[in-house]
Amino acid sequence: MKLSLGPLQYFWPRAATLAFYRAAADWPVDIVYLGETVCSKRRELRTGDWLALAEELAGAGKEVVLSTLALIEAESELGVVRRQVENGRFMVEANDLSAVQLCREHGVPFVGGPSLNVYNHRALAMLVEDGLRRWVPGTEQGRVLLQELRAALEAQGGRMPELEVLAWGRLPLSWSARCFTARALDLPKDRCGFRCIDHPDGLPLATREGEPFLTLNGIQVQGTEIVDMAPQRDELAALGVGVLRLSPQSRDMQAVVAHFRRMLASPVPPPPLGARNGYWDGRPGKASLAEPRIGD
């Protein structure tokens, strides 16, 4: 299996973002996803900056993929996606059906991101016809669904595209036109002051009893636990998963990558360093079995 560095979910200062990816050029990851996927107002890096960074990482031997927004609401946002699709060099991760449409119109193969709604084999087969080459299932799409999709595709003479599964990071649960971070800080969305930048790993949200519950990340809501799928390595491999996605975090990311690289080389999967993904087993998603010991 390969390791990928998923797109940056959070809003970091320009200098911190560039430093992170330039350090990542020397990490043992095979694929790096670049681009803003959450909020179009986050503009510390513009499209040209992401493309320049993509060239640097490609020069370091990484496969680079340009990730699109998960929720496209304006023509200006669609223009950014169009420029990504028309870049002429790098594959695109389509996180919205508008991006899928543009990839199909231009005959560009793409990665299907986790925010696409794919729940049956017919939808997946249509995306493959449109140019999907690798698929990242959504948060709630676990082992049983993937087994059923594979069986249904093969029964009709098709085949499952390459699978990539989120193996480390907080689970993205939803996106909305409303900005939850701005609301939590009693700010209007249009005058948010870009306060996401003050929370490099999201804004923790607790219940009234003080129990950690969710993480607010602008218009995105995440789980509070950092999921670690390393202990399920053999199960993932048996399902045909070809890529393990590691979601960037502000601290100790190099140690996370090293942990997964050791896991791939080990005859026995390691004990968990983070939470177990309940969705994967068809249980409630909030099912933490261990406390993260790296970067949290």
C-alpha positions in Angstrom: 0.0 0.0 0.0 1.0 3.6 -0.6 0.8 6.5 1.8 -0.8 9.8 0.9 -0.8 13.2 2.6 -4.4 14.3 2.3 -5.4 17.9 1.5 -4.9 20.4 4.4 -8.3 20.8 6.1 -7.4 23.7 8.3 -6.4 27.3 7.7 -2.8 28.0 8.4 -0.7 31.1 7.7 1.1 31.2 4.4 4.6 30.7 5.8 3.5 27.8 8.0 1.8 26.1 5.0 4.8 26.4 2.7 7.1 25.2 5.4 4.9 22.2 6.1 4.9 21.0 2.5 8.6 21.7 1.9 9.3 19.5 4.9 6.9 16.9 3.5 9.0 16.7 0.3 11.5 14.6 2.4 8.9 12.5 4.2 8.3 8.9 3.0 4.8 9.6 1.5 4.0 8.6 -2.1 1.2 11.0 -2.9 0.5 14.6 -1.8 -2.9 16.4 -2.2 -2.8 20.2 -2.5 -5.5 22.8 -2.4 -8.3 24.4 -0.4 -11.2 22.0 0.1 -13.2 23.7 2.9 -13.7 27.4 2.4 -13.0 29.7 -0.6 -12.3 32.6 1.7 -9.1 31.0 2.9 -6.7 32.7 0.5 -3.3 32.7 2.2 -2.3 30.6 -0.9 -3.8 31.3 -4.3 -4.2 28.8 -7.2 -0.9 29.9 -8.6 0.9 29.3 -5.3 -0.6 25.8 -5.0 0.6 25.0 -8.6 4.1 26.3 -7.8 4.2 24.1 -4.7 2.9 21.2 -6.8 5.9 21.6 -9.1 8.3 21.6 -6.2 6.9 18.4 -4.7 6.7 16.7 -8.1 10.4 17.5 -8.5 11.0 15.7 -5.2 9.4 12.6 -6.6 5.9 12.9 -5.2 2.7 12.2 -7.1 0.8 15.4 -6.7 -3.0 15.8 -6.9 -4.9 19.1 -6.8 -7.9 19.0 -4.5 -11.1 21.0 -5.2 -13.6 22.6 -2.8 -16.1 20.2 -1.3 -19.0 22.7 -1.5 -19.0 25.0 -4.6 -21.5 27.8 -4.2 -20.4 30.6 -6.6 -19.2 31.2 -10.1 -15.9 32.5 -8.8 -15.3 29.2 -7.0 -16.2 27.3 -10.1 -13.5 29.4 -12.0 -10.9 28.2 -9.5 -11.9 24.6 -10.1 -11.8 25.1 -13.9 -8.2 26.4 -13.6 -7.3 23.3 -11.5 -8.8 20.9 -14.0 -7.1 22.7 -16.9 -3.7 22.7 -15.3 -2.4 20.2 -17.9 0.0 18.4 -15.6 -1.5 17.1 -12.3 -4.5 14.9 -11.5 -7.4 16.5 -9.7 -9.4 15.3 -6.7 -13.0 16.1 -7.5 -14.8 16.8 -4.2 -18.0 18.2 -5.8 -20.0 17.0 -8.8 -19.3 20.4 -10.5 -15.6 19.3 -10.5 -16.6 15.9 -11.9 -18.5 17.6 -14.7 -15.5 19.7 -15.6 -13.2 16.7 -15.6 -15.5 14.8 -17.8 -15.9 17.7 -20.3 -12.1 18.0 -20.5 -11.4 14.3 -20.6 -9.3 14.5 -17.5 -9.0 11.5 -15.2 -9.6 12.3 -11.5 -9.7 11.0 -8.0 -13.2 10.9 -6.4 -13.0 12.7 -3.1 -14.8 11.7 0.1 -17.4 14.4 -0.1 -19.0 12.9 -3.3 -22.2 11.0 -2.5 -21.5 7.5 -3.7 -23.7 4.8 -2.1 -24.3 2.2 -4.8 -22.4 0.4 -7.6 -24.3 2.2 -10.4 -23.2 5.6 -9.2 -19.7 4.4 -8.8 -19.7 2.8 -12.3 -21.0 6.1 -13.8 -18.1 8.0 -12.2 -15.6 5.4 -13.5 -17.1 6.1 -17.0 -16.6 9.8 -16.4 -12.9 9.3 -15.6 -12.6 8.3 -12.0 -9.4 6.4 -11.4 -9.1 6.4 -7.6 -11.9 6.7 -5.0 -11.8 7.9 -1.4 -15.0 6.6 0.3 -16.8 9.0 2.6 -16.6 8.9 6.4 -19.6 6.6 6.9 -18.8 4.2 4.1 -17.3 1.2 5.9 -16.1 -2.2 5.3 -19.4 -3.9 4.5 -20.5 -1.3 2.0 -17.2 -1.6 0.1 -17.5 -5.3 0.0 -21.0 -5.0 -1.4 -20.0 -2.4 -4.0 -17.1 -4.6 -5.2 -19.3 -7.7 -5.5 -22.0 -5.8 -7.4 -19.5 -4.2 -9.8 -17.8 -7.5 -10.5 -21.2 -9.2 -11.0 -21.9 -6.8 -13.9 -18.4 -7.2 -15.4 -16.9 -4.1 -13.9 -14.2 -3.6 -11.3 -13.6 -1.5 -8.3 -11.3 1.5 -8.9 -8.3 1.9 -6.7 -9.3 2.6 -3.1 -7.9 5.2 -0.8 -9.0 5.3 2.9 -8.5 7.9 5.5 -6.2 6.2 7.9 -5.2 9.0 10.2 -7.0 12.2 11.2 -10.3 13.6 12.4 -13.3 12.4 10.4 -15.0 15.1 8.3 -18.7 14.8 9.1 -20.4 17.6 7.2 -20.1 20.8 5.2 -22.6 23.7 5.3 -23.2 27.1 3.8 -23.1 28.3 7.4 -19.7 28.9 9.1 -19.7 27.2 12.4 -16.5 28.7 13.6 -17.8 32.2 13.0 -21.1 31.3 14.8 -19.2 30.0 17.8 -17.3 33.2 18.0 -20.5 35.3 17.5 -19.3 36.7 14.2 -21.2 37.0 10.9 -19.8 34.7 8.2 -19.1 37.6 5.8 -17.1 39.4 8.5 -15.5 36.4 10.2 -12.0 38.0 10.4 -10.6 34.7 9.1 -10.6 33.5 12.7 -10.1 29.9 11.6 -6.4 30.8 11.4 -6.3 31.0 15.2 -7.2 27.3 15.4 -4.6 25.3 13.4 -6.3 22.0 14.2 -9.9 23.2 14.5 -12.0 24.6 17.3 -13.0 22.0 19.9 -16.6 21.8 20.9 -17.8 20.1 24.1 -21.2 19.0 25.4 -22.8 20.9 28.3 -21.3 18.2 30.5 -17.9 19.1 29.3 -17.3 16.0 27.2 -15.3 16.5 24.0 -17.8 16.1 21.1 -17.0 17.7 17.8 -14.4 19.9 16.1 -15.5 23.1 14.2 -13.5 23.9 11.1 -15.2 26.8 9.4 -18.1 25.4 7.3 -16.9 21.9 8.1 -17.7 19.8 11.2 -15.3 17.1 12.2 -15.2 14.4 14.9 -13.2 15.1 17.9 -11.1 12.0 17.9 -8.1 11.3 15.7 -8.8 8.1 14.0 -5.9 5.6 13.5 -6.6 2.8 11.0 -3.1 1.3 11.2 -4.3 -1.7 13.3 -6.7 -2.6 10.5 -3.9 -2.8 7.9 -4.4 -6.4 6.9 -8.2 -6.0 6.7 -7.7 -2.9 4.5 -5.3 -4.8 2.2 -7.7 -7.7 1.9 -10.3 -5.3 0.7 -8.0 -4.0 -2.0 -7.2 -0.7 -0.4 -4.2 0.7 -2.3 -3.6 4.0 -0.5 -3.8 5.1 3.1 -4.5 8.8 3.6 -3.0 10.7 6.4 -4.7 14.0 7.1 -2.3 16.9 8.0 -2.1 18.2 11.5 -0.1 21.1 12.9 2.2 19.1 15.2 4.2 15.9 14.9 3.1 15.1 11.3 6.5 13.7 10.5 6.2 11.3 13.4 2.7 10.2 12.1 4.2 9.4 8.7 7.0 7.5 10.2 4.5 5.5 12.3 2.6 4.4 9.2 5.8 3.7 7.2 7.0 1.4 10.0 3.5 -0.2 10.1 3.7 -1.1 6.4 7.1 -2.7 6.9 6.1 -4.6 10.0 4.9 -8.3 9.9 2.4 -7.4 12.6 0.2 -4.3 12.7 0.9 -2.0 15.6 -1.4 -1.2 18.5 -3.5 2.0 17.9 -2.1 5.4 18.6 -5.5 7.0 18.1 -9.2 6.2 18.1 -10.9 3.3 16.3 -13.2 4.4 13.4 -16.6 3.1 14.5 -18.1 3.8 11.1 -15.7 1.3 9.5 -17.3 -1.5 11.5 -20.9 -0.3 11.2 -21.0 1.0 14.7 -21.4 4.6 16.0 -18.6 6.8 14.6 -17.8 8.1 18.1 -16.1 5.0 19.4 -12.7 5.9 20.8 -10.7 3.0 22.1 -7.4 4.8 22.7 -6.2 8.3 23.3 -3.9 9.7 20.5 -0.3 9.8 21.6 1.0 11.6 18.6 0.3 15.3 18.0 -2.8 15.9 20.1 
